[in-house]
Amino acid sequence: MRGAETIDKYIALPQQEAFDIEYWLLEEAKLQRMPAEKELARLVELKETRTVRWNTATALHQAASDWVLRGVPANCVIETVED
């Protein structure tokens, strides 16, 4: 660095930018060490997620149907919920 300012003005990188550069290099290295993704792995995960959601919706539908057929349970209050 000695003598560099005779050629041009030296300006250091901001600390955050230096961190971002080093962090990205570490992230890239970590990604390269990861094992290759198995074939169709994302489709299997999607299928499992859809199955769980379908089962949840089916259970909710069954519970709502039972509730309608048997009537409103005692001490039950129906409230409107706004987001």
C-alpha positions in Angstrom: 0.0 0.0 0.0 3.0 2.2 0.6 3.3 4.5 -2.4 -0.2 3.7 -3.8 -1.4 7.1 -2.9 1.2 8.7 -5.1 -0.5 7.1 -8.1 -4.1 7.5 -7.0 -6.2 8.1 -3.9 -6.7 4.9 -1.9 -10.3 4.3 -0.6 -11.0 1.2 1.5 -14.1 -0.9 0.9 -16.9 -0.2 3.3 -16.9 -2.8 6.1 -20.4 -4.2 5.0 -19.3 -4.6 1.4 -16.2 -6.5 2.4 -18.3 -8.7 4.7 -20.8 -9.4 1.8 -18.0 -10.4 -0.5 -16.4 -12.8 2.0 -19.8 -14.2 3.0 -20.8 -14.9 -0.6 -17.5 -16.8 -1.2 -18.2 -19.0 1.8 -21.8 -19.6 0.7 -20.6 -20.7 -2.7 -18.1 -23.1 -1.3 -20.7 -24.5 1.0 -23.1 -25.0 -1.9 -20.4 -26.8 -4.0 -19.8 -29.3 -1.1 -23.5 -30.2 -0.9 -24.5 -33.6 -2.4 -26.3 -33.5 -5.7 -30.0 -33.3 -5.5 -31.7 -36.7 -6.0 -33.7 -37.1 -9.2 -37.4 -36.2 -8.7 -36.7 -35.2 -5.0 -38.7 -32.0 -5.4 -41.7 -33.8 -6.9 -41.7 -36.3 -4.1 -41.7 -33.4 -1.6 -44.5 -31.7 -3.4 -46.5 -34.9 -3.4 -46.0 -35.3 0.3 -47.0 -31.7 1.0 -50.1 -32.0 -1.1 -51.1 -35.3 0.6 -50.8 -33.7 4.0 -52.8 -30.7 3.0 -55.5 -32.9 1.3 -55.8 -35.0 4.5 -56.1 -31.8 6.6 -58.8 -30.5 4.3 -60.6 -33.8 4.4 -60.5 -33.9 8.2 -61.8 -30.3 8.4 -64.6 -31.1 5.9 -65.6 -34.1 8.0 -65.6 -32.1 11.2 -67.7 -29.4 9.6 -70.2 -31.9 8.2 -70.5 -33.6 11.6 -71.0 -30.2 13.2 -73.8 -29.3 10.8 -75.5 -32.6 11.2 -75.5 -32.6 15.0 -76.1 -28.9 15.4 -74.2 -26.3 17.2 -72.7 -27.7 20.5 -73.7 -26.1 23.8 -71.8 -22.9 24.8 -70.5 -22.5 21.2 -70.4 -19.0 19.8 -69.9 -18.4 16.1 -67.8 -15.3 15.5 -66.7 -13.5 12.3 -63.0 -13.2 12.0 -61.5 -10.4 9.9 -57.8 -10.3 8.8 
